[in-house]
Amino acid sequence: MAKATPCPPAYPPEALARIAQRLKALADPTRLQILQMLGSRERCVSDLVARVGGTQATVSKHLAVLRAAGLVRPRRDGMNVYYAVEDAAALEVCQLMCGCVEREASRAIAEVAPASGAAVGALTGTAGTSAARPR
């Protein structure tokens, strides 16, 4: 018999709104790229601009969204602003989603591979056989 999974606690609407805000902040490829780069170490805005591409204004807007969601924190050092990951759980969510995407891709490839083999077999007259028969 399978072990029952405990139900997650019922969160109040305020907490759900905060969770949704964080998930929305992660729902952009550029912000995910920025977060991934910050996962290894703190980086200044100009470094992020060089790696992400685009303008400083665009990267700064993405950083502002991540900061408002509590996912990154800034640190000023003279003229430069450095950003670091504030909540490592965001990186864990990204890793979980990467795993889901990889499993989905593997399943799709596995489903296509047998179908491709059958299509090739139908074209070559070897459908339903494990090896081509000499003619």
C-alpha positions as CSV (number, residue, x, y, z in Angstrom):
1,M,0.0,0.0,0.0
2,A,1.3,3.4,-0.9
3,K,2.2,5.8,1.9
4,A,-0.2,8.7,2.0
5,T,1.4,12.1,1.3
6,P,0.5,14.7,4.0
7,C,-1.6,17.6,2.8
8,P,0.2,20.9,2.7
9,P,-1.0,23.5,5.2
10,A,-3.8,25.8,4.0
11,Y,-2.1,29.2,3.5
12,P,-3.9,32.5,4.1
13,P,-4.6,34.6,1.1
14,E,-1.7,37.0,2.0
15,A,0.8,34.2,1.9
16,L,-0.5,32.9,-1.4
17,A,-0.2,36.4,-2.9
18,R,3.4,36.6,-1.8
19,I,4.1,33.1,-3.2
20,A,2.5,34.2,-6.5
21,Q,4.6,37.3,-6.6
22,R,7.8,35.2,-6.2
23,L,6.7,32.8,-8.9
24,K,5.9,35.7,-11.3
25,A,9.3,37.1,-10.7
26,L,10.7,33.7,-11.8
27,A,8.5,33.6,-14.9
28,D,10.9,35.3,-17.2
29,P,13.9,33.7,-19.0
30,T,16.1,36.8,-18.5
31,R,15.4,36.9,-14.8
32,L,16.1,33.1,-14.5
33,Q,19.4,33.7,-16.3
34,I,20.3,36.5,-13.9
35,L,19.4,34.4,-10.9
36,Q,21.4,31.5,-12.3
37,M,24.5,33.7,-12.6
38,L,24.0,35.0,-9.1
39,G,23.8,31.5,-7.8
40,S,27.5,31.1,-8.1
41,R,28.6,34.4,-6.7
42,E,27.8,38.1,-6.2
43,R,28.0,40.2,-9.4
44,C,27.9,43.8,-10.2
45,V,25.2,45.2,-12.6
46,S,27.7,45.9,-15.4
47,D,28.9,42.3,-15.2
48,L,25.3,41.1,-15.5
49,V,24.6,43.4,-18.4
50,A,27.7,42.1,-20.3
51,R,26.6,38.5,-19.7
52,V,22.9,38.8,-20.2
53,G,23.0,41.3,-23.1
54,G,20.6,44.2,-23.5
55,T,20.9,47.5,-21.8
56,Q,21.7,48.5,-18.2
57,A,18.2,49.8,-17.9
58,T,16.6,46.5,-18.9
59,V,18.8,44.5,-16.5
60,S,18.1,46.9,-13.7
61,K,14.4,46.5,-14.2
62,H,14.7,42.8,-14.0
63,L,16.8,43.1,-10.9
64,A,14.2,45.4,-9.4
65,V,11.5,42.7,-9.9
66,L,13.7,40.1,-8.3
67,R,14.5,42.4,-5.4
68,A,10.8,43.3,-4.9
69,A,10.1,39.5,-4.7
70,G,12.8,39.1,-2.1
71,L,14.9,36.9,-4.3
72,V,18.1,39.1,-4.6
73,R,19.7,41.7,-2.4
74,P,21.9,44.7,-3.5
75,R,25.1,45.9,-2.0
76,R,26.6,49.3,-2.9
77,D,30.3,49.6,-3.1
78,G,31.3,53.1,-4.3
79,M,29.8,53.6,-7.7
80,N,29.0,49.9,-8.2
81,V,26.0,48.0,-7.1
82,Y,26.5,44.2,-6.5
83,Y,23.7,41.7,-6.3
84,A,23.5,38.3,-4.6
85,V,20.9,35.7,-4.1
86,E,18.8,36.5,-1.1
87,D,16.8,33.3,-0.9
88,A,18.5,30.1,-2.1
89,A,15.1,28.4,-2.3
90,A,14.6,30.3,-5.6
91,L,17.6,28.4,-7.0
92,E,16.1,25.1,-5.7
93,V,12.8,25.9,-7.5
94,C,14.8,26.5,-10.7
95,Q,16.6,23.2,-10.3
96,L,13.3,21.3,-9.7
97,M,11.8,22.9,-12.8
98,C,14.9,22.0,-14.9
99,G,14.5,18.4,-13.7
100,C,10.8,18.4,-14.8
101,V,11.7,19.9,-18.2
102,E,14.5,17.3,-18.7
103,R,12.1,14.4,-17.8
104,E,9.5,15.8,-20.1
105,A,12.0,16.0,-23.0
106,S,13.2,12.5,-22.3
107,R,9.6,11.2,-22.4
108,A,8.9,13.0,-25.6
109,I,12.1,11.6,-27.2
110,A,11.1,8.1,-26.1
111,E,7.7,8.5,-27.6
112,V,9.0,9.8,-30.9
113,A,11.8,7.2,-31.3
114,P,9.5,4.1,-31.6
115,A,7.1,6.1,-33.9
116,S,10.0,7.1,-36.1
117,G,11.2,3.5,-36.3
118,A,7.7,2.4,-37.4
119,A,7.5,5.1,-40.0
120,V,10.9,4.1,-41.4
121,G,9.9,0.5,-41.4
122,A,6.7,1.3,-43.3
123,L,8.7,3.1,-45.9
124,T,11.3,0.4,-46.3
125,G,8.9,-2.6,-46.0
126,T,10.3,-3.7,-42.7
127,A,7.4,-2.6,-40.4
128,G,6.7,-5.1,-37.7
129,T,10.0,-7.0,-38.0
130,S,13.0,-6.8,-35.7
131,A,15.4,-6.9,-38.7
132,A,15.1,-6.2,-42.4
133,R,14.3,-9.3,-44.4
134,P,16.4,-9.9,-47.5
135,R,14.3,-9.5,-50.7
